[in-house]
Amino acid sequence: MQTWDGFRALMFPRLGLFAATLLTLLTCLSAGPRYSSRIVDTEAGAIRGVILELNSRHLEPVEAFLGVPYAAPPVGERRFATAARPVPWTGTRLADTLPSVCPQRPPDLSNQTAALELMPRARYEHLSQLVPLLANHSEDCLHLNIYVPVSGSRGVDAPYAVLVFLHGESYEWNSGNLYDGSVLASFGHIIAVTVNYRLGILGFLKRDQGERSAAQSDVEAALRWIKHNIAAFGGDPARTTVMGQGTGAAMANLLLLSASARGLFRRMVLLSGSLLSPWALVQQPDQLRASIARQLACPEEEQQLVTCLQQLPLDILLQVEISPPRFMPGYGPWLNSDPTTLHETASGHFITTDLLIGTTTTESYSDFSAHDIEFGFEEDQRNRILRTYVRNAYIYHLNEIFSTVRNEYTDWEKPIVHPINIRDSTLEALSDGHTVAPLLRLAYLHARRGATTYFLHFGYQASDGDYLQRLGSVRGDDLPYLLGQPLVEGMPYFPRNYTRQDIAVSETLLSYFTNFVKTGDPNEGRRGAVDKTRHRGTVWEPYTPSSQLYLSLVQKPRLKNHYRGHKIAVWLNLIPQLHQPGDDDVSMRHHHFHERENHYYAGVIREESFTKRPSKKLTTTTTAITTTECVLPANSTWVTDSPVISKDKETNIGPTFSQAVILGAIGCALLLLNLVLFLSVVFYYRHRSKRKNACEPEEADIPLPCYGKSVSLPDLSLTVPPVKVPPKPPVRTSSNPPGGTVKKRVQIQEIPV
C-alpha cells in the first residue's frame, strides 16, 4: 500500500504537468498565427507581420514579415527584364506566409542509383529533405523575409543593424525561404533578411553587352528597397551587411565591383565562395545564349530571342538541357573584364567595405560520387579527376600545371598509398584550387589597400554529423551554427538533437558575426552568455598581408597564421606564373594536354581552343587618388608580395597582452646579452693591442730607407725575447662576416737588409 501511494505521489504530478504542456501546445496550434500588434508602412503599402516564439527560454520572440515584395513581378513582357519598383497595394497586407520560390530545376533524385553516381550519399540524403520544400514555385517570386526583434524600435540596440543573406547551393535552384533568420535576430539583436532572386535561364540569360544579369539586378533592387524602407521596421540602413554562401557569396562579391550598388551596404561576409573561383563566372555567356536559342528553335539575335522566349510556357524554358564542363557552372553571372584585375584596380567602395571571409575544411566534398567517398580510388582515377579540373579551369601550359598539382598533393614518402588517402589528398587539392586559394587571394587584395579584413576557418564537426569525421567540416557545415539551430534544437524543417558543445560553438560563431554586423569588429560587445564560456579572451585579429592571421574554430577558437601556407602558395604564386600564353609565335597546341582521349578524363571536358583568348586586362588610366585610400607602390603585385612559405606550419597566437610581455622580456634579455658580448670584444682587442705594442720596437728606432745613395746601416742584430702570441681566431668561411666589414688579409714578407 505504501508502495502504491509513493508511486501515485510521484507520478500523478508529472502526468498532470505533461497533460498541461500538451494542452498548451494544442491550444497554440489550433489558435493559428499570432499577428503583430503594429502595422509597418512601406513605400508600396502597409504590412502586418506575425510573432514567432522560439524554442528557448533565453531567446525573446521575433516579429517576422514573410513574403514582402521588393520588386514588380517579372512576368509577361518583364520576363528577363531588370527588376522594377514594386506595385503599390491598398489596405494592410498580411505578411504571414513564406512566398513561392523562383522557378527552378532542382537535382533529379528520382533514381537513387543514378544520383549517387553524381554526389555522396550524405549529400543525397540532405537534398532529399530540401527538394520537396522547393516544389511551390512561381515567376512572381521577388520577395523578402524579414526577422525583427520583438521589442522593435523600443529595443536597447535600436535602430538595429541589418544582415541580408543571399543563399547558395547553385545558380539554378534553392531559395532564401529555407534559411530562418529568427535566432540571428533574437540572439544578436539585429534584423535578418533573406532574399529570393531569379535563377537559371530566367536569372542568367545574357541580353546585351552589359555585365548585369537579371539576378544581379534583383539583388540590387532588394538592397535598394531595404535602404528606403528598413527604418520603418526599426533598422539602421547605414549599417547593412550582405552575407552570401557558395554561389550566393559570388553574387555578393559582384556588388563590390558594381557602381550601381554603391551606398547600399557597409559590410560584407563571403562564405565558401568569391568571384575569383573558377566556378563563379560563366566564361562564354554568348555561346550559352546561342545554345538555348538552338534548343528552343528561336532566333539567335538578342531582341528576337527575348521576344521568342517571353512567349514560351515556363515549363518549356525549364526543360533546356545545359551540360557544362565538370567543376564549372552551367548558368551564372559573367564579367567583361578579368576579375583579378578588377579587384587589383578597384577603389572607393571596395576599399571602404569591411570584409569577413570564411571557409570550411573540405570545400570539394560534393564534387565526388558516393563510391569515391566511401571506398576511395587509385592514382589513375586521381589523375583523371585532376586532369579534368585543370583542362576545364585553365587554358595555357596544362601539362605543367597538372604535374605541379599532382606533385604537391602526392605523399612521396609512401611507396604504396591507400585509396582512402588518395581520396583525401584529391579532396584537399580541389578544395584549395577552386575555393580556398581564391578566397585568400581576395583577402590579400582587400587587406593590402588598408581595408578591414577578417578570415575564418570553420573546422568544427559534430560527433554525430552526417559526414566522415576524417574529412573535417564540409561546405555548408557552418550555416546551421551561424543560424543558431543548436540553440533551438534545430529548425522546423531539420529537427535534431544538439550537444552542449554544439551550442557553445553556435553561440561563439553568432557572437562574432553579429558583432561584426553591428560595428565591423567581431570582438566588440561580446554577449554575457559567451563570455562565461571557456572561449572568453580569444581576440580575433584582422587579416593583414604581413601577419595573415585567421581565426580557426574547431573545438574552441584559436588564432593562427598562414592558413595552409605552403600548398596555398603553389596556387597563388607558382601556378599563375605557369598559366601564361607565352610569346605570340607559341602555338596553342603547345598548351594542350598530351592525353586527348576521353578515357584520360573523368567527366565532361571543354573543347580544346586553338586561338588565344582575348585579353580581359583593363587599360591603364590616370585617375586622381584621394587621400582616404592606402595605395601600394606600382610594382606591388600578388605574386611578388606573397611569401612562398617553405613549411605548412600554423603557429598558435596567444592573447595580445601576454604576447607583448613575452616579447618584451626576450628583447631585454637579448639586448643585455649583446651588450656583454660587445664589452668583451672591446676589452679583448684593447688588451691584445697593448701586449703587441709592448713586444714591438718603437717606430722611431727603425731608420727610414734611403733611395739612390749608399748609406751605412747600423747593426740590427737584436736579441728578441720570446713572445707569447695570442692564438688566431678561427677563420670564417663565409664571405659575409657578422659585422658586415671585410678585413683585408696582408701577407708579410721577410726583406733582407
C-alpha positions in Angstrom: 0.0 0.0 0.0 2.8 2.4 0.8 4.5 1.5 -2.4 1.3 2.4 -4.4 0.9 5.6 -2.5 4.5 6.6 -3.2 4.2 5.7 -6.9 1.0 7.8 -7.1 2.5 10.7 -5.3 5.5 10.6 -7.6 3.8 10.1 -11.0 0.5 11.9 -10.8 2.1 15.4 -10.6 4.3 14.6 -13.6 1.3 13.3 -15.6 -0.5 16.5 -14.8 2.4 18.6 -15.9 2.6 16.6 -19.2 -1.1 17.0 -19.8 -0.9 20.7 -19.2 2.1 21.0 -21.6 0.2 19.0 -24.2 -2.9 21.1 -23.8 -0.9 24.3 -24.1 0.7 23.0 -27.3 -2.6 22.0 -28.8 -4.1 25.4 -28.0 -1.2 27.2 -29.7 -1.5 25.0 -32.8 -5.3 25.5 -33.0 -5.0 29.2 -32.5 -3.1 29.8 -35.7 -0.5 32.5 -36.2 -0.2 35.3 -33.7 -0.3 38.5 -35.6 1.8 41.5 -34.6 0.1 44.4 -33.0 1.9 47.0 -35.1 1.5 47.9 -38.8 4.5 49.0 -40.8 4.2 51.5 -43.6 6.4 50.9 -46.6 6.7 52.9 -49.8 4.3 50.4 -51.6 1.8 49.9 -48.7 1.2 48.8 -45.1 2.0 45.3 -43.9 1.5 43.4 -40.7 3.7 40.5 -39.5 3.5 37.6 -37.1 5.1 36.8 -33.8 7.4 33.7 -33.7 8.1 32.1 -30.3 11.5 30.4 -30.2 12.2 27.1 -28.6 14.5 28.6 -26.0 13.8 30.4 -22.7 16.9 32.5 -23.3 15.7 34.0 -26.6 13.0 36.6 -26.9 10.3 36.2 -29.6 10.8 37.6 -33.1 8.5 39.6 -35.3 8.5 38.1 -38.8 7.4 39.7 -42.1 7.2 36.9 -44.7 6.8 37.4 -48.4 7.3 41.1 -48.6 7.6 42.2 -52.3 10.7 44.3 -53.2 10.1 44.5 -57.0 7.4 44.1 -59.5 6.5 40.6 -60.7 8.9 39.7 -63.6 6.1 38.2 -65.7 4.9 38.7 -69.3 6.9 41.4 -71.0 9.0 41.8 -67.9 10.4 38.3 -68.1 14.2 38.6 -68.4 14.0 42.4 -67.7 15.8 44.1 -64.8 13.9 44.5 -61.5 11.4 47.3 -61.3 9.8 49.1 -58.3 7.1 47.0 -56.5 3.5 47.6 -57.4 1.6 49.5 -54.7 -1.3 48.0 -52.9 -4.2 49.3 -50.8 -5.1 48.3 -47.3 -2.9 46.2 -44.9 -1.1 43.2 -46.4 -0.7 40.2 -44.1 3.0 39.0 -44.3 2.4 35.7 -42.5 3.3 33.1 -45.1 6.5 32.1 -46.8 6.3 33.1 -50.5 6.7 31.0 -53.6 10.3 30.2 -54.6 11.6 31.3 -58.0 11.2 28.9 -60.9 14.0 26.3 -60.9 15.0 22.8 -61.7 16.4 21.1 -58.6 18.6 18.0 -58.9 16.8 14.8 -60.0 16.7 12.4 -57.1 14.0 10.1 -58.5 16.7 7.5 -59.5 18.8 6.9 -56.4 21.4 4.8 -58.2 22.0 7.4 -60.9 22.0 10.3 -58.3 24.7 8.6 -56.2 27.0 8.5 -59.2 27.0 12.3 -59.1 27.0 13.0 -55.3 27.9 11.4 -52.0 25.3 9.6 -50.0 25.1 12.2 -47.2 24.6 14.9 -49.9 21.8 12.8 -51.4 20.0 12.5 -48.0 20.4 16.2 -47.4 18.9 17.1 -50.8 16.0 14.7 -50.2 14.9 17.0 -47.4 15.4 20.2 -49.3 14.0 19.5 -52.7 10.3 18.9 -51.5 10.4 22.4 -50.0 11.1 23.9 -53.4 8.1 22.5 -55.2 5.9 25.6 -55.0 7.5 28.0 -57.5 6.2 31.0 -59.4 7.6 33.7 -61.6 6.1 36.2 -59.1 8.9 35.4 -56.6 10.8 38.6 -55.8 10.1 38.7 -52.1 11.9 39.2 -48.8 11.6 37.5 -45.4 12.3 40.0 -42.6 13.0 38.9 -39.0 13.0 41.7 -36.4 13.5 41.5 -32.5 10.0 41.7 -30.9 11.0 44.9 -29.0 11.0 46.7 -32.3 12.0 50.3 -32.3 11.8 50.3 -28.5 14.8 47.9 -28.2 18.0 48.9 -26.4 20.0 48.3 -29.6 17.5 50.1 -31.9 17.9 51.2 -34.6 19.2 47.7 -35.4 22.0 46.7 -37.8 20.7 44.7 -40.8 22.1 41.4 -42.1 21.0 40.4 -45.7 21.6 36.8 -46.6 22.0 35.5 -50.2 21.5 31.8 -50.5 23.9 29.5 -52.2 23.9 25.8 -53.4 23.5 26.6 -57.1 22.8 29.3 -59.6 19.9 27.1 -60.8 18.0 26.2 -57.7 17.4 27.0 -54.0 15.6 29.7 -52.1 16.0 32.1 -49.2 12.9 30.6 -47.6 14.9 27.7 -46.3 17.1 29.9 -44.0 15.3 31.0 -41.0 16.8 34.2 -39.5 14.8 34.3 -36.3 17.6 33.1 -34.0 20.0 35.5 -35.6 17.7 38.4 -35.0 16.9 37.4 -31.4 20.4 36.4 -30.2 22.3 39.2 -31.9 19.6 42.0 -31.6 19.8 42.7 -35.4 17.4 42.5 -38.3 17.9 39.4 -40.5 16.6 39.4 -44.1 16.6 36.6 -46.6 16.2 37.2 -50.4 14.6 35.3 -53.3 16.1 36.2 -56.6 15.7 34.7 -60.1 17.7 31.6 -61.1 18.7 29.5 -64.1 17.6 30.7 -67.5 15.4 33.4 -66.1 18.1 35.0 -64.0 21.3 34.5 -66.1 20.4 34.8 -69.8 22.7 37.5 -71.3 20.6 40.1 -73.1 23.1 42.6 -74.3 26.7 43.7 -73.9 26.2 44.8 -70.3 27.6 42.9 -67.3 24.5 42.9 -65.1 22.3 39.8 -65.2 18.6 39.8 -64.2 19.6 38.0 -60.9 22.1 40.7 -60.1 19.5 43.4 -60.7 17.2 41.6 -58.3 19.8 41.6 -55.5 20.5 45.3 -56.0 16.8 46.0 -56.1 16.3 44.2 -52.8 19.1 46.2 -51.2 17.7 49.4 -52.5 14.3 48.5 -51.1 15.9 47.8 -47.7 17.7 51.1 -47.8 14.5 53.0 -48.3 12.2 51.0 -46.0 14.1 49.2 -43.3 14.0 52.2 -40.9 10.2 51.7 -40.6 10.9 48.2 -39.1 13.4 49.7 -36.6 16.5 49.1 -38.7 19.5 51.3 -39.5 20.1 51.5 -43.3 23.6 52.8 -42.7 24.6 49.5 -41.1 23.7 47.0 -43.7 25.8 43.8 -44.1 25.4 41.5 -47.1 26.3 37.9 -46.4 26.5 35.2 -49.1 27.4 31.5 -49.1 28.7 29.5 -52.0 27.2 30.9 -55.2 25.5 33.5 -53.0 28.9 34.7 -52.0 29.9 35.1 -55.6 26.7 37.2 -56.1 27.6 39.3 -53.1 31.2 39.7 -54.4 29.7 41.2 -57.6 28.3 44.1 -55.6 31.8 45.1 -54.5 32.6 45.8 -58.2 29.2 47.3 -59.2 29.0 51.0 -59.5 25.2 50.8 -59.2 25.4 49.1 -55.8 27.5 51.8 -54.1 25.9 53.1 -50.9 23.6 50.1 -50.5 25.7 48.3 -47.8 28.5 48.9 -45.4 30.0 45.4 -44.7 30.2 42.1 -46.4 30.6 38.4 -45.4 31.7 35.8 -48.0 31.4 32.1 -47.0 32.9 29.4 -49.2 32.9 31.5 -52.4 34.1 34.5 -54.3 34.3 35.8 -57.9 37.9 34.6 -58.2 36.8 30.9 -58.0 36.8 29.2 -61.4 33.2 28.1 -60.9 31.9 31.6 -60.1 31.6 33.0 -63.6 30.4 31.8 -67.0 33.3 32.4 -69.4 31.3 32.3 -72.6 27.7 33.6 -72.0 27.2 34.3 -75.7 27.7 30.7 -76.6 25.3 29.7 -73.8 22.6 32.1 -75.3 23.2 30.6 -78.7 22.8 27.1 -77.4 19.5 28.0 -75.7 18.2 29.6 -79.0 19.0 26.4 -80.9 17.3 24.1 -78.4 14.1 26.2 -78.4 14.1 27.0 -82.1 14.3 30.7 -81.5 16.4 33.4 -83.4 19.8 34.0 -82.0 19.6 37.8 -82.4 19.3 39.2 -78.9 15.9 41.1 -79.1 14.2 38.5 -81.3 15.4 35.7 -78.9 14.0 37.5 -75.8 10.7 38.1 -77.6 10.5 34.4 -78.5 11.4 33.2 -75.0 8.8 35.5 -73.5 6.0 33.8 -75.4 7.0 30.2 -74.4 5.5 28.4 -71.4 7.6 28.3 -68.3 7.8 24.5 -68.3 9.5 24.6 -71.8 12.1 27.0 -70.5 12.9 24.8 -67.5 13.5 21.8 -69.8 16.5 23.3 -71.5 19.5 21.0 -71.1 22.8 22.5 -70.2 25.9 20.2 -69.9 28.7 22.4 -68.5 32.2 21.1 -68.1 32.8 19.4 -64.8 33.5 21.8 -61.9 32.2 24.7 -64.0 28.7 26.4 -63.8 26.0 26.0 -66.5 24.3 29.2 -65.7 25.8 32.1 -63.8 27.0 35.7 -63.9 29.7 37.0 -66.2 32.2 39.8 -66.5 33.7 41.5 -69.5 37.0 42.0 -67.7 39.3 39.8 -65.7 38.0 39.6 -62.1 41.5 39.6 -60.6 42.4 42.8 -62.5 39.1 44.4 -61.4 39.9 43.7 -57.7 43.5 44.9 -58.1 42.4 48.2 -59.5 39.2 48.7 -57.5 38.9 51.7 -55.3 36.3 53.5 -53.3 33.6 51.1 -52.5 35.8 48.0 -52.5 38.3 49.6 -50.0 35.7 51.2 -47.6 33.7 48.0 -47.2 34.6 45.9 -44.2 35.1 42.3 -45.3 34.8 38.9 -43.4 35.8 35.8 -45.3 35.2 32.2 -44.2 35.9 28.7 -45.4 35.4 25.1 -44.2 38.0 22.3 -44.3 36.7 20.3 -47.3 35.1 22.6 -49.9 35.0 19.9 -52.6 33.0 17.2 -50.9 30.0 17.4 -53.2 32.2 17.1 -56.3 32.6 13.3 -55.9 30.4 10.3 -56.2 29.2 8.1 -53.4 31.6 5.3 -54.4 34.6 7.7 -54.4 33.8 9.0 -50.9 33.1 5.6 -49.4 35.9 3.5 -50.9 38.4 6.0 -52.3 40.2 5.5 -55.6 43.6 4.6 -57.1 46.1 7.1 -58.6 44.8 6.6 -62.2 41.4 7.9 -61.2 43.1 10.7 -59.2 45.0 11.7 -62.3 41.8 11.7 -64.4 40.0 13.9 -61.9 42.8 16.4 -61.6 43.4 16.4 -65.4 39.7 17.2 -65.9 39.8 20.1 -63.4 43.0 21.6 -65.0 41.6 21.3 -68.5 38.3 23.0 -67.6 39.8 25.7 -65.3 42.9 26.7 -67.2 44.0 27.4 -70.8 47.8 27.6 -71.0 50.5 25.1 -70.1 48.1 22.5 -68.9 50.7 19.7 -68.7 52.9 21.8 -66.4 50.0 22.8 -64.1 48.8 19.3 -63.8 52.2 18.0 -62.9 52.6 20.7 -60.3 49.3 19.9 -58.6 49.9 16.1 -58.7 53.4 16.6 -57.3 52.3 18.9 -54.5 49.5 16.6 -53.3 51.3 13.2 -53.6 52.8 11.6 -50.5 56.2 10.6 -51.8 57.3 9.1 -48.6 54.9 6.2 -49.0 55.6 3.9 -52.0 52.1 2.4 -51.7 49.2 4.7 -50.8 45.8 3.5 -49.7 42.9 4.6 -51.9 41.3 6.4 -49.0 44.4 8.5 -48.6 44.5 9.3 -52.3 40.8 10.4 -52.0 41.7 12.7 -49.1 44.6 14.4 -51.0 42.4 14.9 -54.1 39.7 16.5 -52.0 42.3 18.7 -50.5 43.7 19.7 -53.9 40.3 20.6 -55.4 39.2 22.5 -52.2 42.4 24.6 -52.3 42.2 25.2 -56.0 38.6 26.2 -56.6 37.7 27.8 -53.3 40.3 28.4 -50.6 43.1 29.9 -52.6 40.8 32.3 -54.4 39.3 33.4 -51.1 42.8 34.1 -49.7 43.7 36.0 -52.8 40.7 38.2 -52.4 41.6 38.7 -48.7 45.1 39.8 -49.7 43.9 42.2 -52.4 41.4 43.7 -49.9 43.8 43.9 -47.0 46.8 45.3 -48.8 44.8 48.5 -49.5 44.4 49.1 -45.8 40.8 47.8 -45.7 39.5 45.9 -42.7 39.6 42.2 -43.4 38.9 39.1 -41.2 39.5 35.5 -42.2 37.8 32.4 -40.6 38.4 28.7 -40.9 35.3 26.8 -39.5 36.6 23.3 -38.8 34.1 22.1 -36.3 32.2 18.9 -36.9 29.6 17.4 -34.6 30.3 14.0 -33.2 27.1 12.6 -34.8 27.5 14.5 -38.0 26.3 13.3 -41.4 29.8 13.3 -43.0 33.0 11.4 -42.4 34.9 12.6 -39.3 38.3 12.4 -41.0 37.2 14.9 -43.7 36.5 17.6 -41.1 33.9 20.2 -41.9 32.4 20.3 -45.4 30.9 23.2 -47.3 27.7 24.3 -45.6 28.5 22.9 -42.2 28.9 26.4 -40.8 25.4 27.5 -41.7 23.4 25.7 -39.0 25.6 27.1 -36.3 25.6 30.6 -37.8 21.8 30.4 -38.0 21.6 29.3 -34.3 19.9 26.0 -34.9 21.6 24.3 -31.9 20.1 26.9 -29.6 16.5 25.9 -30.6 17.1 22.2 -31.2 17.0 22.6 -35.0 14.8 24.4 -37.4 11.2 23.2 -38.2 12.5 21.6 -41.4 15.5 19.9 -39.8 14.9 18.9 -36.2 17.9 17.4 -34.5 19.4 16.8 -31.1 22.5 19.0 -30.4 25.1 18.6 -27.6 26.3 21.3 -25.2 29.5 21.6 -27.3 27.4 22.3 -30.4 25.5 25.0 -28.5 28.8 26.6 -27.3 30.2 26.7 -30.9 27.0 28.2 -32.2 27.0 30.9 -29.5 30.6 31.7 -30.3 30.0 32.0 -34.0 26.8 34.0 -33.6 28.6 36.4 -31.2 31.5 37.0 -33.6 29.3 37.5 -36.6 26.6 39.7 -35.1 29.3 41.9 -33.5 30.8 42.3 -37.0 27.4 43.2 -38.4 27.0 45.9 -35.8 30.4 47.5 -35.6 32.7 45.9 -38.1 34.7 44.4 -35.3 33.8 40.8 -34.3 35.3 41.3 -30.8 33.1 44.2 -29.6 30.1 43.8 -27.4 30.5 40.1 -26.6 27.4 38.7 -25.0 27.5 37.5 -21.4 26.4 34.0 -22.4 29.5 33.7 -24.5 31.9 35.4 -22.1 31.1 32.9 -19.4 32.3 30.0 -21.6 35.9 28.8 -21.9 36.1 30.8 -25.2 36.4 34.1 -23.3 39.5 36.1 -24.1 40.1 34.9 -27.7 40.5 38.0 -29.7 40.0 37.8 -33.4 42.8 39.9 -35.0 42.4 41.3 -38.6 44.0 39.6 -41.6 46.9 41.6 -43.0 49.3 40.8 -45.8 52.2 40.5 -43.4 50.7 38.6 -40.5 47.9 36.7 -42.4 46.2 35.9 -39.1 42.9 34.0 -39.1 40.5 32.5 -36.6 40.3 28.7 -36.5 37.1 27.5 -34.9 37.3 23.8 -34.3 36.5 22.8 -30.7 37.3 26.3 -29.5 38.5 29.4 -31.3 42.3 29.8 -31.8 44.2 32.5 -33.6 46.7 31.1 -36.2 48.5 32.4 -39.2 49.1 31.5 -42.8 46.3 29.1 -43.4 47.6 26.0 -45.4 50.6 28.2 -46.3 52.8 26.1 -48.5 50.0 24.5 -50.5 48.2 27.7 -51.0 51.4 29.4 -52.2 51.5 26.9 -55.0 48.1 28.0 -56.2 48.8 31.7 -55.7 52.4 32.0 -56.7 53.6 29.2 -58.9 50.5 28.3 -61.0 49.8 31.9 -62.0 53.3 32.1 -63.4 52.8 28.9 -65.3 49.4 30.0 -66.7 50.7 32.4 -69.2 50.2 32.4 -73.0 53.9 32.9 -73.8 55.2 34.6 -76.9 53.0 35.4 -79.9 54.7 32.7 -82.0 53.8 29.9 -79.5 51.1 27.6 -80.9 48.1 26.7 -78.8 49.0 23.0 -79.4 51.9 23.6 -77.1 49.5 24.3 -74.2 47.2 21.3 -74.8 47.4 18.1 -72.8 49.3 15.3 -74.4 46.4 13.0 -73.4 43.5 13.9 -75.6 41.3 10.8 -75.5 38.2 10.8 -73.3 39.3 7.9 -71.1 42.0 10.1 -69.6 39.3 12.3 -68.1 36.5 11.9 -65.5 33.5 13.9 -66.6 32.6 16.5 -69.2 35.5 18.5 -70.6 35.6 21.7 -72.6 36.7 21.7 -76.2 40.3 22.5 -77.0 40.9 26.0 -78.0 43.2 26.7 -81.0 43.1 30.5 -80.6 44.3 32.5 -77.6 41.6 34.2 -75.6 41.4 37.9 -76.0 42.9 39.6 -73.0 40.5 40.9 -70.4 43.0 43.1 -68.8 41.9 46.7 -68.1 43.6 49.5 -69.9 45.7 51.7 -67.6 44.1 55.1 -67.0 45.3 58.0 -65.0 42.9 58.8 -62.1 43.1 61.1 -59.1 43.8 59.2 -55.9 42.0 60.5 -52.8 43.8 60.8 -49.5 41.5 58.3 -47.9 42.9 55.4 -49.9 46.0 53.4 -48.9 47.7 52.7 -52.2 50.8 50.4 -52.5 53.7 51.1 -54.9 53.1 50.3 -58.6 55.3 47.3 -58.5 53.3 45.6 -55.8 51.6 42.5 -57.1 50.2 39.4 -55.6 53.0 37.2 -56.9 55.8 39.4 -55.7 54.3 40.3 -52.3 53.2 36.9 -51.3 56.0 35.0 -49.5 56.5 31.4 -50.6 56.2 29.5 -47.3 58.5 26.6 -47.0 56.6 24.9 -44.2 52.9 24.4 -43.8 53.0 25.5 -40.1 50.2 27.1 -38.3 51.5 28.9 -35.3 49.2 29.4 -32.4 48.9 33.1 -31.4 48.1 33.8 -27.7 46.3 36.8 -26.3 47.8 40.2 -27.3 48.8 41.3 -23.8 50.7 38.1 -22.9 52.4 38.1 -26.3 53.7 41.7 -25.7 55.0 40.8 -22.2 56.9 37.8 -23.5 58.3 39.6 -26.5 59.5 42.5 -24.2 61.3 40.1 -21.8 63.0 38.3 -24.7 64.0 41.6 -26.2 65.6 42.9 -23.0 67.5 39.7 -22.5 68.9 39.8 -26.0 69.9 43.5 -25.5 71.7 42.7 -22.3 73.5 39.7 -23.9 74.6 41.8 -26.9 75.9 44.5 -24.5 78.0 41.9 -22.6 79.4 40.4 -25.8 80.3 43.9 -27.1 82.2 44.9 -24.0 84.0 41.5 -24.0 85.2 42.0 -27.6 86.3 45.6 -26.9 88.3 44.5 -23.8 89.9 41.7 -25.7 91.1 43.8 -28.6 92.4 46.6 -26.3 94.3 44.1 -24.2 95.7 42.4 -27.3 96.9 45.8 -28.8 98.7 46.7 -25.5 100.6 43.4 -25.4 101.5 43.8 -29.1 102.9 47.3 -28.6 104.9 46.2 -25.6 106.6 43.5 -27.7 107.5 45.7 -30.8 110.2 48.4 -31.1 109.1 52.0 -31.4 108.7 53.4 -34.8 111.5 56.0 -34.2 114.1 53.3 -33.6 113.7 52.0 -37.2 115.7 54.1 -39.7 113.9 55.2 -42.9 115.2 53.7 -46.1 117.2 55.9 -48.5 116.9 55.5 -52.2 119.6 56.4 -54.8 122.7 56.5 -52.5 124.6 54.1 -50.3 124.4 54.6 -46.6 125.8 52.6 -43.7 123.1 51.0 -41.7 123.5 50.2 -38.1 123.7 46.6 -36.9 120.2 45.3 -36.4 121.1 42.0 -35.0 119.0 42.2 -31.9 118.2 39.5 -29.4 114.5 39.4 -29.3 113.0 37.7 -26.3 110.3 35.1 -27.0 106.8 36.5 -27.1 103.7 34.5 -26.5 101.4 35.4 -29.4 97.7 35.0 -28.7 96.1 32.2 -30.8 94.5 33.4 -34.0 90.7 33.4 -34.1 89.2 30.7 -36.4 88.9 31.8 -40.0 85.2 32.2 -41.2 84.5 30.5 -44.5 81.5 32.8 -45.2 82.2 35.8 -47.4 80.0 38.0 -45.2 81.3 38.3 -41.6 78.8 39.1 -38.9 79.9 42.7 -38.5 79.4 43.4 -42.2 83.1 44.6 -42.6 85.5 42.5 -44.7 89.1 42.8 -43.4 91.9 42.6 -46.0 94.4 39.9 -45.4 98.0 41.3 -45.5 100.9 39.0 -46.5 104.1 39.9 -44.6 107.4 39.0 -46.4 110.9 38.9 -45.0 113.1 41.6 -46.6 116.9 41.1 -46.4 118.5 44.2 -45.0 
